[in-house]
C-alpha cells in the first residue's frame, strides 16, 4: 500500500480551474484530499479533520493566505492541531516569500504549476515537517530528562556536588548546602579541598586516583562544615565528560556515615538513579541526533515513486522499523524512575529496561 493514502491534504483556492488541476494531481499521488475555495471553509476543515498539510492560494476571495494562516494560529478551536505545515500558492511570485517563511510557511509554489512539481512540493513539505517534528520531540525529551534529573538531584537526601577539572565547585544541591551549612552562591567557585579533613593533600590523593580510574566508590573521609564540625562521610566520585569525550570535571555524591554496615561494592539508590538519568540524556543526544536523518531519509526513499525494487523497499522497511524501535527504547529509558538490574553474564549486571518503571 502506498503510504500517501494515509496523508490528508487540504487545498484552498477560489479558482475552480486550479482546484481541478490540484484534484487530479492529488488523485495521481494517491493522497486523501479536500478542496475548498475560501478561508472560512478551510478553517472548518482544519477544525474537523486536522489535515496533514494545507495548500492555500495567497489571493483568496475573503482573505489572503497569510491572514488564513494567522487565523489558524490564533483560533481557540484548533488548539490540538497547531503543527500543520502550510504551503502558499502565489501568482508570478509577487508575494514576499521571506516574510511567509518567517511567519511559518513551509514552502511557496508559483502558479501555474505542473502536476509533477506540485506533488514534489507536497512530498518535500511532508518529509521536512516529519523531520522537524522528530527534532522537536528529541529536544522535548532532552528537556524532560533534564528537568527530571534536576528534580531528582534537588530531592536527594545525599549531598551532590560537581566540580571543574581544577576542583572548583560548579554545582551543588540543597542537601549539600544543609550538610556544609553554606548557601549555594557561597559554595560556587570554592575549592573542594576547603571542606576535606586533610585539605589539599587529600584532594591530591583523590585526583591521582581519578586519573587512573573513572570512578571511586564509598571513599571514607570526613568533611569540615562552616561551623568547623567534623562529619564522617562516604563519598562516591565519577568523572564527567563532554560530547567529545573530554573530561570536564567530576560528580560527587556524599553520604553521612551511619552505624549500619555498608556494602562497599554496591551503589546507593540515588547513585543508580542519577546514573540512569545521566545515561538517558547522553543516549538521547548520542543516538537520536543521527537517528532522525536516518529515519527521515529511509521514509523518503520508501515514498519515492522511483523506488520500485521490492527487495530494496523491504530492506528500507527493516531500517525504518528498527530505527523506530531504537527511538522507543531511548524514550523508555528517559522515563525510568525506578531502575532495576538483572544479570547479563555471570557476575555482570545490566539495567533491565523492560523491568524498570
N, C-alpha and C positions, 0 to 999 in steps of 0.2 A: 504493500500500500504506500502510495506517495505521502510523505509527511506533510505536504502542503494542505491536504484535506483537513488537517486539524487547525489550520490558521484561518482566522476570520478577518476579512478586510472590509473596512468602511470607506466607500468612495463618495465624495461630496462635490457636486458640480452642477450648476444651473444650465449647462449646455447639454442638451439631450444627445447631440452627436458624440460628444466626448464620453458621456455616460455609456453609450452603446459600445464605443471603442474599448472602454475600460472593462465592460462586462465580458466582451469576447476574449480579452486578454486574461482576465481572472478565471474564466472557464478553461482556457487553454492551460493555464498554470495550475489547475485543479485546486483553486482556493475556494473557500466559502466566502460569500460576499453579500454586501447590502449597498444599494445605490440610493442616494437622496440628493436633493437639489438646494437645500438651504441649511443654515446653521441650527435652526430650531429642531428640525428633524434629525440632524446629526447628533445633537446633544441628547435627544431622546433615545437614539440608538445606542449611544455610548453608555447611558444610564442603564438600559435594559439588557444589553447584550455584551457589553465590555469587549469590543473588538481587539484583535492583536495588533492592528495597525490602522491608522486613519490617514487617508489621502484626500486633501482638500484643495480645491481651486482657491487662489488668493482673492479673486474677484467674484464673490457670491452675490446673490440678489439682495439679501438682507444685511449682511455684514461682510467684512473681508476675512480672509483666512487667519490673519493674525488675531483679530477680535474673537473668532471662534475658538482659537487655541486658548486665549486668556479666559474666556467664559468657562471652558473646560477645566482650567486650573483652579478657578475660584468657586466652581459650582459646589454647593454643600451636599448635593445628592449623588455626586460621583466620587465620594471620598475614598472608596475602595478600589478605584481604577486610575490612580494618578500617574502610572508609569507607562501609559500607552504612547508609542512613538508616533510622531506626525510627519508627513511629507507634504510639502507645499507645491502646488501646480502654478506656474507663472507664465504669463504671455510675453514672449520675446525677451524674457529676462529683465523686465523693467523694475522688479522688486529688489530692494536691498537685501541680498542673501545673507550677508554677515549679520545683519540685525536679526533675521529669522533664526539663524543658528545660535545667536546669543540668547534668544528667548527660549530655545529648547527644541526647535525643529531638527529632525534627524537628517533631512535631505530636501533638495528642491529639484523639481522636474520642469523643464521648459516645454510649453506647448508650441507646435504639435509634437507628439511623441510617437515613436514606433513601438509596436507591441513587445518586441524583444527587449528594448531599452526599458520599457515600463516594468516588465517582470524582473529585469536585473536590479532595478532600483528597489523594488519590493524585497527581493531576496537579500540584498546588501543591508537594507534597513532592519530586517528581521534578525539576521545573524549578528549585526553590530549591536542591536538592542539586547540580544540574549547575552552577548559577551559583557556588555555594560552591567546587566543585572547580576551576572556572576561575580563581577568585580565588586559591585555594591554589597552583595551578600558576603563576599570574602572580608571586606572591611568591617561590616557589621559583626561578623563572627569574631574578628580580632578585637573590636571594641568591647563586645560582650565578655570575651575571655579576659581582657584587661580589667574591666570593671569587676568581674568575678574574683580575679586574683587580688585586687585591691581590697575587696570586702573580706576575703579570707585572711589576708595579712593583718588588716585592722582588727579583726575579731579574734586573732590568735592570742592565746594566753601566754605564749612564749615570746620573748623579745626577738625581733627580726631586724637585722641591720645590713646595709650594703655599703661597701667602700670602693674607692678607686684603687688603682694599682699601687698607689703610694700609702694606702692605709687611712685615707681621709674619709670620713663618713659622708655618704651621698644620700642615704635614706634610712629612716627608722620608723617602726610602728609605735602605736600607743603603749604597748606593753614594755617596749624598750625605754620609753620616757619614764614610765612608772617605776621600772626596775632601777634606773640610774638616778631618778629624781631630777631630771633635766629636761627642759622643753625642747621640742623638735628644732626650732630655729637656733637654739644654742648648741645643739648636737651637730648639726650640719657643718661640715668643714673642720671639725676637730679630729685629731688622730686617735685611733682606737687604742693605741698604747697608753693613753692617759687614763684608761679605765681598767687596764690589766694589772694584776697584782705585781708582776715583775717588770712592768713598763716596757721600755724599748727592747730590752734583751729578750723578753718573752715574745714580742711581736716578730723579732728577727728569727726566732726558732720556728714560729708558725709559718713565716714567709718562706723559709728554707724548705720546710716540709712541703708546702703547697707548690713549690717549683718542681718537685719530683712527682707529686700526686695532684689529682684534681679535686679530691675530697678528703676531709678529715672528720671522723665521726666521734662524738662523745668525748671530746678533749676536756679533761678535768682541770679547772683552774679556779681562780677567784677574781671577781671584779670589785672595783672600788667605786662606791656611789658618791654623789655630791656631798653627802654628809660624812664621808670617809668611812662608811660602813663596809666591811669586807663580807661578800656574799659568795659562797661556793656555788659553782655552776658547771654544767656540761655544755660545751659549745660544739656544734656541727657546722663545718665550713665547706663551701663548694665554690669552684671557680666559675665566673660568669664570662661568656664570650659574646661578641657581636656577630652579625651575619656573615662576616668574612673569617670567622674562627679566631679572631684576635682577642686575647684576654683583656677585659675592660674593668675587672675588679673582682670582688668576692661577695658572696652572700653568706651571712652567718645567722644561725638560729641558736639562741641562748636559753637554756632551761635551768632553773634553780634546782640544785641537788636536793634530794629527799632521802629519807631513811630507807626507802624501798629500793631493793637491788635493781639495777638497770641491766637490760640485755644489750651489751656493748655492740653486738653485731646487727641490731635491728634499728630501723628508722622509727621515729615517733610519727603519729598520725598527721600532725601539722606539717612535718617534713615531707611525708609522702604526698600529701595533698598539694603542697607548694610545688613539689617536683612535677606532679601531673599537670598542674595549671601552666607552669613554665614550659613544659613539653608541648602542651596543646597550642600555645601561642607560636612556638617555634615550628610545629608541624603545619599549622595553618599558613604561616608565612612561606616556609620552605617548599611545601607541596602544592598548596592551592594556587600560588602565583604561576608556576609553569603549567598547572593543570588546566587553568582557564583557556589559554590559547590552544592546548591540545584538544580539549573537548569541543571548543568552538569550531576549529578547523576541520575536525573529523565530521561534525554535524554538517558543516558547509559542504564538504565533499559528498556526503550522503545525499544531500538535497540537490546536487548539481545534475542537470539533465545529461551532461557529458559522461557521467559516471555510470556506464551501462554494464560493466563486467560484474556479474553476480558474485564471483569469488572475492573480488576486491571489496564489494559492498558488504559481504559477510564479515570480512576482516575488519572493516571500518566499524561495523556494529559491535564487534567484540571490543574494539578500542573504546568506543563510547560507553558501553555497559561497564567495563572495568574502571574507566575514569569516573563514572558516576558512583561506583562502589567505593573508590578511594575517597571521593568527596564526602560520602555518607559517613565513612569511618572517621575522618578528621572532624566532622561536625559532632559526632557522638563523643569523641574524645574530649572536645572542648566543653561538653556539658556535664562531664563526670564530677560529682561532688563527694562520692564515697568510693575511693579506689579499692579494688580487690585484686589480690595477687594469686597467681597459680604457678605450678611448677612447669617449666618449659622442657628442661632436661634435668637429669638427676643433679640436684644441688643448685640449679639455676632457676631463679624465679623471674616471672614476667607479669606485666599488667594484664589482667583479664578484662578486656574492653567490654565484652558482652555481659560479663558477670558484674561489672561495676554499674553504679547508677548515679 
